[in-house]
């Protein structure tokens, strides 16, 4: 019985050793794989057609670029009296995709008297889905740099041509003060999902998380058809006696970037570009206007 156990143990050890050695000797040869992918300055085999089935997935806004590009290459021709084998690779490279679903984005508030006004209902709801980390940052485009709303008398069409129900005509416009005191705003972010650092609680003057929230890759983040990770944002209006009558408009944007994007994705277009520098570290700078 003891001999049987020793023999069994020896066989198990030898099998494990052989398996380990086999795995080590048969790791992918990345040089062979890269040999069929286009790179700057050399001519490689062209891409081949790939059948795609997107049934059941949300319609994408991408246009003018295939969702996948494939390459085929290398050959083998053996003729001998011995056993032979060939090794082939099926290499699939998956880029990072991103879905942003947002509701209650814009709002118009009419205020009669100074005070602090909070939108208690219907916060902006932003939900994300991706197969990698997502970097979110808040950027103020139009204001004084402190999350304030710029004073601005406007009509929907300047001069009222063509006339629309939104054209506004005031019998006596207030003279603009120099500098004009803007309406202060605060906002509060409630996060759903895993992030690298929790944003501040309560209302803050500056964008939550110092302007950046990084959502971490998780199974919940991969819910493409029904995004559940993301955040709610409530905005508080602080109207003071120093604010002149008129309209105060804040234009801002929230930028969503794929933190783990593959090197072959052009950040400006989202299209596949196999000639890009593979050493470039994402996420790429935001290129939109």
VMD Tcl script that draws the C-alpha trace (Angstrom):
set ca {
  {0.00 0.00 0.00}
  {2.83 2.37 0.87}
  {4.49 1.69 -2.50}
  {1.25 2.51 -4.29}
  {0.95 5.83 -2.45}
  {4.57 6.72 -3.21}
  {4.06 5.84 -6.88}
  {0.85 7.90 -7.06}
  {2.56 10.88 -5.41}
  {5.49 10.59 -7.81}
  {3.15 10.50 -10.83}
  {1.22 13.53 -9.58}
  {4.49 15.44 -9.01}
  {5.80 14.50 -12.45}
  {2.50 15.49 -14.11}
  {2.52 18.84 -12.33}
  {6.13 19.41 -13.36}
  {5.40 18.48 -16.98}
  {2.30 20.70 -17.04}
  {4.26 23.62 -15.62}
  {7.07 23.13 -18.11}
  {4.59 22.76 -20.96}
  {2.82 25.99 -20.00}
  {6.09 27.88 -19.76}
  {7.35 26.67 -23.12}
  {4.09 27.42 -24.87}
  {3.40 31.00 -23.85}
  {2.38 33.18 -26.80}
  {5.17 34.51 -28.97}
  {4.23 38.15 -29.11}
  {6.71 38.80 -31.92}
  {4.82 36.41 -34.16}
  {1.52 37.98 -33.25}
  {2.72 41.55 -33.79}
  {4.12 40.53 -37.16}
  {0.68 40.59 -38.79}
  {-0.55 43.84 -37.23}
  {0.13 47.07 -39.20}
  {2.68 49.44 -37.74}
  {4.03 52.79 -38.91}
  {6.49 52.66 -41.79}
  {6.00 49.12 -43.04}
  {3.59 47.24 -45.26}
  {1.71 44.37 -43.66}
  {-1.25 42.20 -44.73}
  {-4.47 44.15 -45.04}
  {-7.45 43.72 -42.77}
  {-10.12 41.12 -43.52}
  {-13.88 41.28 -43.17}
  {-15.39 40.21 -39.85}
  {-19.01 39.25 -39.38}
  {-20.51 41.08 -36.43}
  {-23.80 40.56 -34.61}
  {-24.81 43.40 -32.32}
  {-28.28 42.05 -31.62}
  {-29.36 42.84 -28.09}
  {-26.89 45.65 -27.49}
  {-27.72 49.37 -27.31}
  {-27.35 51.21 -30.60}
  {-24.04 53.05 -30.80}
  {-23.54 56.59 -32.04}
  {-20.29 55.57 -33.75}
  {-20.36 55.94 -37.53}
  {-17.95 55.46 -40.38}
  {-15.68 52.94 -38.68}
  {-15.99 49.16 -38.29}
  {-16.43 47.84 -34.78}
  {-13.69 45.29 -35.34}
  {-10.71 44.88 -37.66}
  {-9.00 41.55 -38.24}
  {-5.67 40.51 -39.73}
  {-4.55 37.16 -41.09}
  {-1.00 36.07 -41.78}
  {1.78 33.48 -41.76}
  {1.84 30.09 -43.47}
  {3.29 26.59 -43.05}
  {4.11 23.84 -45.54}
  {5.63 20.59 -44.21}
  {6.48 17.41 -46.08}
  {8.23 14.63 -44.18}
  {7.97 11.12 -42.72}
  {7.84 12.39 -39.15}
  {5.06 13.70 -36.97}
  {4.59 17.45 -37.41}
  {2.61 20.17 -35.74}
  {1.77 23.78 -36.41}
  {0.98 26.46 -33.85}
  {-1.66 29.04 -34.55}
  {-2.85 32.05 -32.59}
  {-6.31 33.47 -32.18}
  {-5.49 36.78 -30.60}
  {-8.43 38.99 -29.59}
  {-7.71 42.51 -28.38}
  {-10.66 44.20 -26.67}
  {-10.75 47.98 -26.43}
  {-12.51 49.85 -23.64}
  {-16.05 50.82 -24.41}
  {-18.06 53.40 -22.51}
  {-21.75 54.21 -22.19}
  {-22.92 57.41 -20.52}
  {-26.62 57.70 -19.75}
  {-27.75 61.02 -18.26}
  {-31.15 62.43 -17.27}
  {-32.30 65.82 -15.96}
  {-29.23 67.56 -17.35}
  {-30.46 71.14 -17.78}
  {-32.61 73.29 -15.51}
  {-34.18 76.74 -15.47}
  {-34.96 78.38 -12.13}
  {-36.95 81.58 -11.52}
  {-36.15 83.26 -8.19}
  {-37.97 86.23 -6.60}
  {-35.89 87.04 -3.52}
  {-32.38 86.51 -2.10}
  {-31.81 83.19 -0.39}
  {-30.40 79.70 -0.76}
  {-32.40 77.47 -3.04}
  {-31.85 73.74 -3.44}
  {-33.28 71.52 -6.13}
  {-34.57 68.75 -3.87}
  {-36.29 66.78 -6.62}
  {-35.01 65.39 -9.89}
  {-31.24 65.60 -9.50}
  {-29.06 65.11 -12.54}
  {-28.69 61.35 -12.87}
  {-25.60 60.03 -14.64}
  {-25.08 56.31 -15.06}
  {-21.99 54.69 -16.57}
  {-21.13 51.36 -18.10}
  {-17.66 50.32 -19.18}
  {-15.25 47.41 -19.15}
  {-12.47 49.37 -17.44}
  {-11.85 52.27 -15.08}
  {-13.65 55.50 -15.99}
  {-12.24 58.93 -15.17}
  {-14.85 61.65 -14.61}
  {-14.03 65.30 -14.16}
  {-16.08 68.48 -13.99}
  {-15.05 71.45 -16.07}
  {-16.43 74.97 -15.91}
  {-16.58 76.63 -19.32}
  {-18.35 79.89 -18.67}
  {-18.09 81.71 -15.36}
  {-15.43 83.27 -13.20}
  {-13.65 80.03 -12.36}
  {-15.34 79.41 -9.01}
  {-18.45 77.53 -10.09}
  {-20.46 80.74 -10.42}
  {-23.09 81.68 -12.95}
  {-22.24 84.58 -15.26}
  {-24.73 87.45 -15.53}
  {-26.15 87.64 -19.01}
  {-29.16 89.33 -20.55}
  {-30.18 87.30 -23.55}
  {-32.86 86.43 -26.06}
  {-33.16 83.08 -27.72}
  {-32.49 84.76 -31.06}
  {-30.67 88.07 -30.61}
  {-32.83 90.83 -32.05}
  {-35.91 88.65 -32.05}
  {-35.41 87.40 -35.62}
  {-37.03 85.03 -36.11}
  {-39.53 85.63 -33.35}
  {-39.94 82.80 -30.87}
  {-41.86 82.35 -27.61}
  {-38.52 82.48 -25.79}
  {-37.66 86.01 -26.92}
  {-37.53 88.26 -23.88}
  {-37.96 92.01 -23.98}
  {-37.55 94.05 -20.81}
  {-38.84 97.62 -20.67}
  {-35.84 98.76 -18.64}
  {-32.70 96.60 -18.50}
  {-30.49 97.09 -15.47}
  {-27.08 98.64 -16.09}
  {-24.33 96.06 -15.82}
  {-22.01 96.54 -12.88}
  {-18.26 96.25 -13.32}
  {-17.41 93.76 -12.07}
  {-20.80 92.09 -12.15}
  {-21.31 89.89 -9.05}
  {-22.23 86.38 -10.23}
  {-24.69 84.02 -8.61}
  {-22.81 81.47 -6.53}
  {-23.55 77.78 -6.94}
  {-22.76 74.70 -4.91}
  {-23.36 71.11 -5.75}
  {-23.44 67.74 -4.13}
  {-22.51 64.42 -5.67}
  {-23.84 61.05 -4.51}
  {-21.81 58.18 -5.95}
  {-23.08 54.72 -6.87}
  {-20.33 52.17 -7.45}
  {-16.69 51.64 -6.54}
  {-14.42 54.69 -6.74}
  {-10.79 55.22 -5.84}
  {-11.62 58.01 -3.38}
  {-14.99 59.08 -1.99}
  {-16.05 62.62 -3.00}
  {-16.89 65.18 -0.31}
  {-20.22 64.80 1.43}
  {-22.70 67.67 1.40}
  {-22.66 70.73 -0.85}
  {-19.28 72.08 -1.94}
  {-18.07 75.11 -3.86}
  {-15.65 73.24 -6.10}
  {-16.22 70.13 -8.20}
  {-16.50 66.98 -6.14}
  {-13.33 65.02 -5.53}
  {-11.18 67.99 -6.56}
  {-12.81 67.86 -9.97}
  {-12.12 64.17 -10.57}
  {-13.89 60.94 -9.72}
  {-12.41 57.63 -10.86}
  {-14.87 54.76 -11.14}
  {-13.11 51.43 -10.74}
  {-13.60 48.41 -12.93}
  {-16.21 46.10 -11.41}
  {-18.84 43.61 -12.48}
  {-21.54 46.22 -11.82}
  {-19.76 48.70 -14.07}
  {-20.06 46.19 -16.94}
  {-23.88 46.45 -16.99}
  {-24.06 47.81 -20.54}
  {-27.77 47.30 -21.12}
  {-28.82 48.73 -17.78}
  {-26.10 50.98 -16.27}
  {-26.30 51.15 -12.48}
  {-22.98 52.77 -11.48}
  {-22.56 56.52 -11.65}
  {-23.69 59.50 -9.63}
  {-26.51 61.93 -8.85}
  {-25.75 65.64 -8.74}
  {-27.85 68.26 -6.95}
  {-27.23 71.97 -7.42}
  {-27.80 74.71 -4.86}
  {-28.35 78.33 -5.95}
  {-27.09 81.07 -3.62}
  {-28.70 84.38 -4.54}
  {-27.41 87.42 -2.62}
  {-28.61 91.07 -2.48}
  {-25.52 92.02 -4.52}
  {-26.80 90.14 -7.56}
  {-28.31 92.41 -10.22}
  {-31.63 91.49 -11.78}
  {-31.25 89.43 -14.92}
  {-30.25 85.97 -16.06}
  {-27.29 84.06 -14.66}
  {-26.06 81.23 -16.83}
  {-23.46 78.63 -15.95}
  {-22.15 76.46 -18.75}
  {-20.13 73.47 -17.65}
  {-19.38 69.99 -18.82}
  {-18.60 66.60 -17.37}
  {-15.86 64.71 -19.20}
  {-15.82 60.91 -19.23}
  {-12.61 59.17 -20.27}
  {-11.65 55.53 -20.67}
  {-8.78 55.15 -18.24}
  {-7.70 51.75 -19.59}
  {-8.16 52.40 -23.29}
  {-6.16 50.28 -25.72}
  {-3.32 51.92 -27.63}
  {-4.90 51.42 -31.05}
  {-7.99 53.54 -30.33}
  {-7.83 57.13 -31.60}
  {-9.10 59.28 -28.67}
  {-10.40 61.94 -31.05}
  {-12.61 59.64 -33.10}
  {-12.88 56.40 -31.15}
  {-11.89 54.53 -34.31}
  {-9.27 51.80 -34.63}
  {-5.87 53.07 -35.74}
  {-3.18 50.39 -35.68}
  {-0.45 52.92 -36.48}
  {-0.69 54.70 -33.14}
  {2.15 54.63 -30.64}
  {1.63 51.58 -28.44}
  {3.63 53.19 -25.62}
  {1.15 56.05 -25.18}
  {-0.40 56.02 -21.74}
  {-4.18 56.58 -21.52}
  {-6.30 58.38 -20.85}
  {-5.53 60.80 -23.65}
  {-6.16 64.51 -23.09}
  {-9.73 65.53 -23.79}
  {-9.85 66.82 -27.36}
  {-13.44 68.11 -27.63}
  {-14.43 71.73 -27.89}
}
mol new
graphics top color blue
foreach p $ca { graphics top sphere $p radius 0.5 }
foreach p [lrange $ca 0 end-1] q [lrange $ca 1 end] { graphics top cylinder $p $q radius 0.2 }
display resetview
